[in-house]
Amino acid sequence: MENFITLTIDGVKVEVPAGTTVLEAAKKAGINIPTLCYLKDVNAIGACRMCVVNAGGRGLQAACVLPATDGMNVKTNTPEIRAYRKTLLELVLSNHDKKCLTCPRSTNCELQQLCRDLGVENGDAFAGAQNEYAIDDASPSIVRDNNKCILCRRCVAACKQQLVSVIGANDRGIDTHIACAFELGLDDVPCVSCGQCINVCPTGALTERDDTAKVWAALAD
């Protein structure tokens, strides 16, 4: 027989099976907690910290990996938490290519939407040196632009789930980036072009190849 626990989230009491995370409990209670790296049943690593909540501990905790406990009292939307998330977004944008007008994911970008929700206007709060990466467009179907990558690792998890695992995190610290082994291009590794990495990417770091310009050129010839 399944055991159930009861907790309170933003004043709302909710009953969930034991072992449920605070993020999933909040969803059952109809409370939205923003996420970036989380992908249900695929990626729950608490890397982006966007889903942090106050559960009574010494500091804010990532709701996607925080087990709900009986009697827990969780706050998800205090001024402190909103300020934390805004600062987090500004840090992400400090090393992000913000050319949104020409980005294929503009208006359909999770990072962009969170910036709107939290009032991040230009992303220049922590302006400084940025990493620059060459765009990998050698694949016949996938274009990879690490200048727009936020290191959420959702693409890595999706690639692993497809039993392909041709991409992962290379280097460390500020130099960390998602790439293939030995910095090979996607056309030089056994990528099957399934497109699942594109499907789960929250930004424009992974997109489908667009040959519209070639079609127009052929029509004009």
MARROMI-171836 format. One line per 2 residues: number of its first residue (from 0); for each residue x, y, z of N, C-alpha, C, O. Coordinates in steps of 0.05 Angstrom, whole numbers, plus 32768, in hexadecimal, padded with zeros to 4 digits. Layout:
N
NUM = X Y Z X Y Z X Y Z X Y Z; ...
! end
This chain:
221
0 = 8011 7FE8 8000 8000 8000 8000 8012 8019 8000 8025 801B 8010; 800B 802C 7FEE 801C 8044 7FEB 8018 8057 8003 8001 805C 800B
2 = 802E 8061 800D 802D 8074 8023 802A 8091 8018 8037 8098 8004; 801A 80A1 8025 8016 80BD 801D 8020 80CF 8033 801E 80C9 804B
4 = 8029 80E7 802B 8031 80FB 803E 8022 8115 8037 8019 8118 8021; 8021 8127 804A 8014 8141 8046 8028 8157 804C 8035 8157 8060
6 = 802A 816A 803A 803B 8182 803E 802C 819B 8035 8017 8199 8028; 8036 81B1 803C 802A 81CB 8036 803C 81DB 8024 8054 81DF 802A
8 = 8032 81E3 800D 8042 81F3 7FFA 8033 820D 7FF4 801D 820E 7FEA; 8040 8223 7FFC 8034 823E 7FF9 8018 823F 8005 8006 824B 7FFA
10 = 8015 8232 801C 7FFB 8233 802A 7FE7 821E 8021 7FD1 821D 802C; 7FEE 820F 800C 7FDC 81FB 8001 7FE5 81DF 800B 7FFC 81D7 8007
12 = 7FD3 81D0 8018 7FD9 81B5 8020 7FD5 81A2 800A 7FC2 81A3 7FFB; 7FE8 8190 8007 7FE7 817C 7FF1 7FF0 8161 7FFB 8004 815F 800A
14 = 7FE3 814C 7FF2 7FEA 8131 7FFA 7FF6 8123 7FE2 7FEB 8122 7FCC; 800E 8117 7FE6 801C 810A 7FD0 8028 80F0 7FDA 802C 80ED 7FF2
16 = 802F 80DE 7FC8 803C 80C5 7FD0 8058 80CB 7FDC 8065 80DD 7FD3; 8060 80BB 7FF0 807B 80BE 7FFB 8090 80BB 7FE5 808D 80A9 7FD4
18 = 80A4 80CB 7FE5 80B9 80CA 7FD1 80B5 80DE 7FBB 80C7 80E2 7FAA; 809E 80EC 7FBB 8099 8101 7FA7 80AB 8119 7FAC 80B0 8120 7FC4
20 = 80B5 8126 7F98 80C5 813E 7F9C 80B3 8156 7FA1 809B 8155 7F9B; 80BE 816B 7FAC 80AF 8183 7FB1 80A5 818F 7F97 808F 819B 7F96
22 = 80B5 818D 7F82 80AC 8198 7F68 8093 818A 7F5E 8080 8198 7F55; 8092 8170 7F5F 807B 8161 7F56 8063 8166 7F69 804C 8167 7F60
24 = 8068 8169 7F83 8053 816F 7F96 8046 818A 7F90 802E 818E 7F92; 8057 819D 7F89 804D 81B8 7F82 803C 81B7 7F69 8028 81C5 7F68
26 = 8044 81A7 7F56 8034 81A4 7F3D 8018 8199 7F44 8004 81A2 7F39; 8018 8186 7F56 7FFE 817A 7F5E 7FEC 818F 7F6C 7FD4 818E 7F6A
28 = 7FF9 81A1 7F7A 7FEB 81B6 7F88 7FE4 81CE 7F76 7FD7 81E1 7F7F; 7FEC 81CC 7F5D 7FE6 81E2 7F4A 7FF8 81FA 7F4D 7FF1 8210 7F45
30 = 8010 81F5 7F59 8023 820B 7F5D 803B 8208 7F4A 8047 81F3 7F49; 8040 821D 7F3C 8056 821B 7F28 8071 8223 7F34 8073 8239 7F40
32 = 8084 8212 7F31 80A0 8218 7F39 80B0 8218 7F20 80B1 8203 7F12; 80BD 822E 7F19 80CC 822F 7EFF 80E4 821C 7EFF 80F1 8218 7F14
34 = 80EA 8211 7EE8 8101 81FF 7EE5 810F 8204 7ECA 8103 8211 7EB9; 8127 81FB 7EC8 8136 81FC 7EAE 8143 81E1 7EA8 8140 81D7 7E92
36 = 8151 81D6 7EBB 815F 81BD 7EB6 814D 81A4 7EBA 8153 818F 7EAF; 8137 81A7 7EC8 8126 8190 7ECE 8117 8187 7EB6 810C 8196 7EA6
38 = 8115 816C 7EB3 8106 8160 7E9E 80FA 8146 7EAA 8109 8133 7EAF; 80E1 8145 7EAE 80D4 812F 7EBC 80DC 8114 7EB1 80DB 810F 7E99
40 = 80E5 8102 7EC3 80ED 80E7 7EBD 8106 80E5 7EAC 810F 80CF 7EA5; 8113 80FC 7EA6 812B 80FC 7E95 8142 8109 7EA3 8158 80FE 7EA5
42 = 813E 8122 7EAE 8153 8131 7EB9 814A 8140 7ED3 813B 8153 7ED1; 8154 8137 7EEA 814E 8144 7F03 8168 8145 7F13 816E 8133 7F23
44 = 8178 815A 7F0E 8193 815B 7F1A 8197 8174 7F2B 81AC 8177 7F37; 8184 8186 7F2C 8186 819E 7F3C 819D 81B0 7F34 81A9 81BE 7F45
46 = 81A3 81B1 7F1A 81BA 81C0 7F10 81B5 81DD 7F0D 81C6 81EE 7F14; 819D 81E4 7F03 8198 8200 7EFC 8191 8211 7F15 8194 8229 7F15
48 = 8186 8204 7F29 817D 8211 7F42 8166 8224 7F3F 815F 8233 7F52; 8159 8224 7F28 8142 8235 7F24 812A 822E 7F35 8119 823F 7F3B
50 = 8128 8215 7F3D 8111 820B 7F4B 8115 820C 7F6A 8106 81FE 7F78; 8127 821C 7F74 812C 821D 7F90 8114 8226 7FA0 8104 8237 7F97
52 = 8111 821A 7FB8 80FB 8221 7FCA 8105 8223 7FE6 811C 821A 7FEC; 80F5 822E 7FF8 80FC 8230 8014 80EC 821A 8022 80D4 821C 8025
54 = 80FA 8205 802B 80ED 81EF 8038 80F4 81EE 8056 80F1 81D9 8063; 80FF 8204 8060 8106 8205 807D 8122 81FD 8083 812A 81FC 809A
56 = 8132 81F7 806F 814E 81F0 8073 815F 8209 8077 8155 821F 8079; 817A 8204 8077 818C 821B 807B 818E 822D 8062 8195 8244 8064
58 = 8187 8222 804B 8187 8232 8033 8172 8229 8020 8162 8216 8026; 8170 8235 8009 815D 822D 7FF5 8165 8213 7FE8 817D 820D 7FE5
60 = 8151 8202 7FE1 8157 81E7 7FD7 8148 81E3 7FBC 8133 81EE 7FB7; 8155 81D3 7FAB 8149 81CE 7F90 8131 81BB 7F93 8134 81A4 7F9C
62 = 811A 81C4 7F8B 8101 81B5 7F8F 8101 819B 7F7E 80F3 8188 7F85; 810F 819B 7F68 810E 8183 7F56 811B 816B 7F61 8116 8154 7F59
64 = 812D 816F 7F75 813B 8158 7F82 8136 8157 7FA0 8142 8147 7FAE; 8124 8167 7FAA 811E 8168 7FC6 8106 8157 7FCD 80F0 815D 7FC4
66 = 810A 8141 7FDC 80F4 812F 7FE3 80E0 813D 7FF5 80E9 814A 8009; 80C7 813B 7FF0 80B3 8146 8001 80B1 8135 801A 80B3 811C 8019
68 = 80AD 8141 8031 80AA 8133 804A 8090 813B 8058 8085 8150 8053; 8086 8129 8069 806D 812E 8076 806F 8146 8089 8082 8148 8099
70 = 805C 8159 8086 805C 8171 8097 806E 8187 808C 806F 819C 8099; 807B 8183 8076 808D 8198 806B 807D 81B1 8064 8067 81AF 805A
72 = 8089 81C8 8068 807D 81E2 8061 808F 81EF 804D 80A6 81F8 8054; 8086 81F2 8035 8097 81FC 801F 808D 8217 8015 8075 821B 8011
74 = 80A0 8229 8010 8099 8243 8003 80A8 8244 7FE9 80C0 823F 7FE7; 8099 824B 7FD4 80A5 824A 7FB9 80A8 8265 7FAB 80B5 8267 7F96
76 = 809C 827A 7FB7 809B 8293 7FA8 809E 82AC 7FB9 8090 82C0 7FB6; 80B1 82AB 7FCC 80B6 82C1 7FDE 80C7 82D6 7FCF 80D4 82CF 7FBB
78 = 80C9 82EF 7FD9 80DB 8303 7FCD 80F7 82F9 7FCB 8105 82FE 7FB7; 8101 82EB 7FE0 811C 82E1 7FE0 8120 82CD 7FC9 8134 82CD 7FBB
80 = 810D 82BB 7FC5 810F 82A7 7FB0 810E 82B3 7F94 811D 82AC 7F82; 80FC 82C7 7F91 80FA 82D4 7F77 8114 82E3 7F70 811D 82E3 7F5A
82 = 8120 82F0 7F85 8139 82FF 7F80 814F 82EC 7F79 8160 82F1 7F69; 814F 82D4 7F87 8164 82C0 7F81 8162 82B7 7F64 8176 82B5 7F56
84 = 8149 82B1 7F5C 8145 82A7 7F40 814D 82BC 7F2C 8158 82B5 7F17; 8147 82D5 7F32 814E 82EA 7F1F 816C 82ED 7F1C 8176 82EF 7F06
86 = 817A 82EC 7F33 8197 82ED 7F32 81A3 82D5 7F23 81B6 82D8 7F14; 8197 82BE 7F27 81A0 82A6 7F19 819D 82AA 7EFB 81B0 82A3 7EEC
88 = 8187 82B4 7EF2 8183 82B9 7ED5 8197 82CD 7ECA 81A2 82C9 7EB5; 819D 82E2 7EDA 81B0 82F6 7ED1 81CC 82EA 7ECF 81DB 82F1 7EBD
90 = 81D3 82D7 7EE0 81EC 82C9 7EDE 81EE 82B7 7EC6 8202 82B6 7EB8; 81D7 82AA 7EC0 81D6 8299 7EA8 81DA 82AA 7E8F 81E9 82A3 7E7C
92 = 81CD 82C1 7E8E 81CE 82D3 7E77 81E9 82E0 7E74 81EF 82EA 7E5E; 81F9 82E1 7E89 8213 82EE 7E87 8226 82DE 7E74 823A 82EA 7E6B
94 = 8220 82C5 7E6F 8230 82B5 7E5D 821E 82A9 7E47 8222 8292 7E3F; 820B 82B9 7E3E 81F7 82AF 7E2A 81F5 82C2 7E13 81F5 82DA 7E16
96 = 81F3 82B7 7DFB 81EF 82C7 7DE3 81D2 82D0 7DE2 81BF 82C0 7DDF; 81CE 82EA 7DE7 81B3 82F5 7DEA 81A7 8301 7DD0 8199 8315 7DD0
98 = 81AE 82F5 7DB9 81A3 82FE 7DA0 8188 82F1 7D9B 8185 82E0 7D89; 8175 82F9 7DAB 815A 82EB 7DAB 814B 82F0 7D91 813B 82DF 7D89
100 = 814E 8307 7D84 813E 830E 7D6D 8143 82FB 7D56 8131 82F6 7D46; 815B 82F0 7D54 8161 82DD 7D3E 8163 82C0 7D47 816B 82AF 7D38
102 = 815C 82BB 7D60 815D 82A0 7D6B 8145 8290 7D62 812E 829A 7D65; 8148 8278 7D59 8131 8267 7D50 811E 8262 7D67 8106 825B 7D62
104 = 8127 8264 7D80 8115 825E 7D97 8108 8277 7DA3 80FA 8275 7DB7; 810C 828E 7D97 8100 82A6 7DA2 80E2 82A3 7DA4 80D5 829A 7D92
106 = 80D7 82AC 7DBB 80BB 82A9 7DC3 80B3 828D 7DCA 809D 8288 7DD3; 80C5 8279 7DC6 80C1 825E 7DCE 80D9 8253 7DDE 80E1 823C 7DDB
108 = 80E4 8265 7DEE 80FC 8260 7DFD 80F6 8261 7E1B 80EB 8274 7E25; 80FD 824B 7E29 80F7 824A 7E46 8107 825F 7E55 80FD 826B 7E69
110 = 8120 8264 7E4D 8131 8278 7E5A 8125 8294 7E56 8123 82A4 7E69; 811C 8299 7E3E 8110 82B3 7E38 80F7 82B8 7E48 80F2 82CE 7E52
112 = 80E6 82A3 7E4A 80CD 82A5 7E59 80D3 82AB 7E77 80C5 82BB 7E83; 80E7 829D 7E82 80ED 82A1 7E9E 80F7 82BE 7EA3 80F1 82CA 7EB8
114 = 8106 82C8 7E90 8110 82E4 7E92 80F8 82F7 7E92 80F8 830B 7EA1; 80E4 82F2 7E82 80CC 8302 7E82 80BE 8300 7E9D 80B7 8315 7EA9
116 = 80BB 82E8 7EA7 80AC 82E3 7EC0 80BA 82F1 7ED8 80AC 82FA 7EEA; 80D4 82F1 7ED8 80E3 82FC 7EEF 80EE 8318 7EEB 80FC 8322 7EFC
118 = 80E7 8324 7ED4 80EE 8340 7ED0 810C 8345 7ECA 8116 835A 7ED0; 8119 8332 7EBD 8134 8336 7EB4 8133 8343 7E98 812A 8337 7E85
120 = 813D 835C 7E97 8138 836C 7E7F 814D 8369 7E6A 8147 8365 7E52; 8167 836A 7E71 817C 836A 7E5C 8192 8356 7E61 81A2 8350 7E4F
122 = 8194 834B 7E79 81A8 8336 7E7F 81C4 8341 7E81 81D7 8332 7E7D; 81C7 835B 7E86 81E2 8368 7E88 81EB 836D 7EA4 81FE 837B 7EA9
124 = 81DD 8362 7EB8 81E3 8367 7ED4 81FF 835C 7EDB 820D 8368 7EEC; 8208 8347 7ECE 8222 833C 7ED3 8232 833B 7EB9 823F 8326 7EB2
126 = 8232 8351 7EAA 823F 8352 7E90 825D 834E 7E94 8269 8358 7EA7; 8269 8340 7E81 8286 833B 7E83 828F 8329 7E6B 8281 8328 7E57
128 = 82A5 831C 7E6E 82AF 830A 7E59 829C 82F3 7E55 8291 82E8 7E68; 8298 82EB 7E3C 8287 82D4 7E35 8296 82C0 7E25 82A7 82C7 7E15
130 = 8290 82A6 7E2A 829B 8291 7E19 828F 8293 7DFD 8278 829A 7DFA; 829F 828D 7DEA 8296 828D 7DCE 829C 8272 7DC1 82B2 8268 7DC3
132 = 8287 8267 7DB5 8289 824C 7DA9 8282 824D 7D8B 8270 825C 7D83; 8290 823D 7D7C 8289 823A 7D60 826F 822A 7D5E 826C 8217 7D6C
134 = 825E 8232 7D4B 8245 8224 7D47 824A 8209 7D38 8257 8209 7D24; 8241 81F3 7D43 8244 81D9 7D37 822C 81D4 7D25 8216 81CC 7D2E
136 = 822F 81D8 7D0B 8219 81D5 7CF8 8220 81C0 7CE2 8214 81C0 7CCD; 8233 81AE 7CE8 823B 819A 7CD5 8228 8183 7CD3 8227 8175 7CBE
138 = 8217 817F 7CE7 8203 816A 7CE6 81EE 8171 7CD1 81E7 8188 7CCD; 81E4 815C 7CC3 81CF 8161 7CAF 81B4 816A 7CBB 81A2 8172 7CAC
140 = 81B1 8168 7CD5 8196 816D 7CE1 8196 817E 7CFA 8182 818A 7D01; 81AD 8180 7D08 81AE 818E 7D22 81C3 81A4 7D22 81D9 819F 7D19
142 = 81BC 81BB 7D2C 81CF 81D1 7D30 81D3 81D6 7D4D 81BF 81D9 7D5C; 81EB 81D6 7D56 81F2 81DA 7D73 8201 81F4 7D77 8216 81F8 7D6B
144 = 81F5 8205 7D87 8201 821F 7D8D 8205 8222 7DAB 81F2 8229 7DBA; 821D 821C 7DB4 8223 821C 7DD1 8223 8239 7DDD 8223 823C 7DF5
146 = 8222 824D 7DCC 8220 8268 7DD6 8204 826D 7DE3 8201 8281 7DF2; 81F1 825C 7DDD 81D6 825F 7DE9 81D1 8249 7DFD 81BB 8248 7E08
148 = 81E5 8239 7E03 81E1 8223 7E16 81E2 822D 7E32 81F2 823E 7E39; 81D0 8222 7E44 81D0 822A 7E60 81D9 8213 7E72 81D5 8215 7E8A
150 = 81E4 81FE 7E66 81EF 81E7 7E75 81DA 81D9 7E87 81E0 81D0 7E9D; 81C2 81D8 7E7D 81AD 81CA 7E8C 81B0 81AC 7E8B 81A6 819D 7E9D
152 = 81BE 81A2 7E76 81C3 8185 7E72 81AB 8175 7E6B 81AC 815C 7E6D; 8195 8182 7E63 817E 8172 7E5B 8184 8163 7E41 817A 814D 7E3E
154 = 8193 816F 7E2F 819A 8161 7E16 81AB 8149 7E1C 81A9 8134 7E0E; 81BD 814B 7E2F 81CE 8135 7E37 81BE 811E 7E41 81C2 8107 7E39
156 = 81AA 8124 7E52 8199 810F 7E5D 8188 8102 7E47 8184 80EA 7E47; 817D 8112 7E35 816D 8108 7E1F 817D 80F6 7E0D 8173 80E1 7E04
158 = 8196 80FE 7E07 81A7 80EE 7DF5 81AE 80D4 7E03 81AF 80BF 7DF5; 81B2 80D4 7E1D 81B7 80BB 7E2C 819F 80A9 7E2B 81A1 8091 7E29
160 = 8187 80B5 7E2F 816F 80A5 7E2F 816A 8098 7E14 815E 8082 7E13; 8174 80A4 7DFF 8171 8098 7DE4 8187 8083 7DDF 8188 8077 7DC9
162 = 8197 807E 7DF4 81AD 806A 7DF2 81C2 8072 7DDD 81CF 8061 7DD0; 81C6 808C 7DD9 81D9 8096 7DC6 81F1 80A2 7DD5 8208 809B 7DD0
164 = 81EC 80B5 7DE7 8200 80C1 7DF8 8219 80CC 7DE9 8230 80C4 7DEF; 8214 80DD 7DD6 822B 80E8 7DC7 8232 8104 7DD0 8245 8110 7DC7
166 = 8222 8110 7DE3 8229 812A 7DEE 822A 8129 7E0C 821E 8118 7E19; 823A 813B 7E17 823D 813C 7E34 824B 8156 7E3C 8251 8167 7E2B
168 = 8250 815A 7E56 825D 8172 7E5F 827B 816F 7E5D 8287 815C 7E68; 8288 8181 7E4F 82A5 8181 7E4C 82B1 8199 7E5C 82A4 81AD 7E5F
170 = 82C9 8195 7E66 82D8 81A9 7E76 82CA 81AF 7E90 82B6 81A1 7E98; 82D4 81C3 7E9F 82C9 81C9 7EB9 82C7 81E7 7EBD 82D2 81F7 7EAE
172 = 82B9 81EF 7ED3 82B7 820B 7EDA 82AB 821B 7EC4 8298 8213 7EB6; 82B5 8234 7EC0 82AB 8246 7EAB 82AE 823B 7E8F 82A0 8243 7E7D
174 = 82C0 8227 7E8C 82C5 821B 7E71 82B2 8203 7E6B 82B4 81F8 7E56; 82A1 81FC 7E7E 828F 81E5 7E7A 827D 81EB 7E62 8272 8200 7E5F
176 = 827A 81D7 7E50 8269 81DA 7E39 8260 81BE 7E31 826D 81AA 7E36; 8249 81BD 7E23 823E 81A4 7E19 824A 819E 7DFE 8249 81AF 7DEC
178 = 8256 8187 7DFB 8263 8180 7DE1 8266 8162 7DDF 8260 8153 7DF2; 8270 815A 7DC9 8277 813D 7DC4 8293 8138 7DCF 82A2 814A 7DD5
180 = 8299 811F 7DD2 82B4 8117 7DDB 82C9 8122 7DC8 82C6 8122 7DAF; 82DF 812C 7DD3 82F6 8136 7DC3 82EE 814E 7DB2 82FB 8154 7D9E
182 = 82D7 815B 7DB9 82CE 8173 7DAB 82C7 816D 7D8E 82C8 817F 7D7D; 82BF 8155 7D88 82B7 814E 7D6D 829C 815A 7D67 828C 8160 7D79
184 = 8296 815E 7D4D 827D 8168 7D45 8268 8152 7D44 826F 813B 7D45; 824F 815A 7D44 8239 8146 7D44 823A 8133 7D2C 8230 811D 7D2D
186 = 8246 813D 7D16 8248 812C 7CFE 825E 8117 7D00 8260 8105 7CF0; 826F 811A 7D15 8286 8108 7D18 8282 80F3 7D2E 8294 80E4 7D35
188 = 826A 80F3 7D3A 8264 80E0 7D4F 824A 80D1 7D47 823C 80DA 7D34; 8244 80BB 7D54 822D 80AB 7D4B 8212 80B7 7D54 8201 80A9 7D5F
190 = 820E 80D1 7D4F 81F4 80DE 7D54 81E0 80D3 7D40 81E6 80D0 7D28; 81C8 80CC 7D49 81B4 80C0 7D37 81A0 80D4 7D2D 818D 80CD 7D20
192 = 81A4 80EE 7D34 8193 8104 7D2B 8176 80FF 7D33 8163 8105 7D24; 8172 80F4 7D4B 8156 80F0 7D55 8148 8109 7D5C 8130 810B 7D5C
194 = 8158 811E 7D63 814C 8138 7D69 8142 813B 7D85 8137 8150 7D8C; 8146 8127 7D96 813C 812A 7DB2 814A 813F 7DC2 813F 814B 7DD4
196 = 8164 8144 7DBB 8173 8159 7DC9 8167 8174 7DC2 8165 8186 7DD3; 815E 8178 7DA9 8150 8191 7DA1 8136 8194 7DB0 812F 81AA 7DB9
198 = 8128 817E 7DB2 810D 817E 7DBE 810E 8187 7DDB 80FB 8194 7DE5; 8123 8180 7DEA 8124 8186 7E06 8134 819F 7E0D 8134 81A9 7E23
200 = 8142 81AA 7DFA 8153 81C2 7DFF 8141 81DA 7E05 812E 81E0 7DF6; 8145 81E8 7E1C 8134 81FF 7E23 813B 8219 7E15 812D 822D 7E18
202 = 8151 8219 7E07 815A 8232 7DF9 815E 822C 7DDB 8155 8218 7DD1; 816E 823D 7DCE 8174 8238 7DB2 818F 822B 7DAE 819B 822E 7D98
204 = 8199 821D 7DC2 81B3 8211 7DBF 81B3 81F9 7DAC 81C8 81F4 7D9F; 819D 81EC 7DA9 819A 81D5 7D96 8181 81DA 7D86 816B 81DC 7D91
206 = 8185 81DC 7D6C 816E 81E1 7D5A 8170 81CF 7D41 8185 81C4 7D3B; 815A 81CD 7D33 815A 81BF 7D1A 8168 81CF 7D04 8166 81E8 7D04
208 = 8175 81C2 7CF2 8181 81D0 7CDC 816B 81DC 7CCA 8158 81CF 7CC4; 816F 81F5 7CC3 815B 8204 7CB3 8168 820A 7C98 817A 8219 7C96
210 = 815D 81FD 7C83 8167 8201 7C68 8155 8214 7C57 8155 8213 7C3F; 8145 8224 7C65 8133 8236 7C57 8142 8249 7C44 8139 824D 7C2E
212 = 8159 8253 7C4D 8169 8265 7C3C 8172 8257 7C22 8173 8264 7C0D; 8179 823D 7C25 8181 822E 7C0D 816A 822B 7BF9 816D 822C 7BE1
214 = 8152 8227 7C04 813B 8224 7BF3 8135 823E 7BE4 8130 823E 7BCC; 8136 8255 7BF3 8132 826E 7BE5 8147 8273 7BD0 8140 827D 7BBA
216 = 8160 826C 7BD6 8175 826F 7BC2 8170 825E 7BA9 8175 8267 7B93; 8166 8246 7BAD 8160 8234 7B96 8149 823F 7B86 8149 823E 7B6E
218 = 8135 824A 7B94 811E 8255 7B85 8125 826E 7B76 811A 8274 7B61; 8139 827C 7B80 8141 8295 7B73 8155 8290 7B5C 815C 82A2 7B4D
220 = 815F 8277 7B5A 8173 8271 7B46 8165 826A 7B2C 8172 8264 7B18
! end
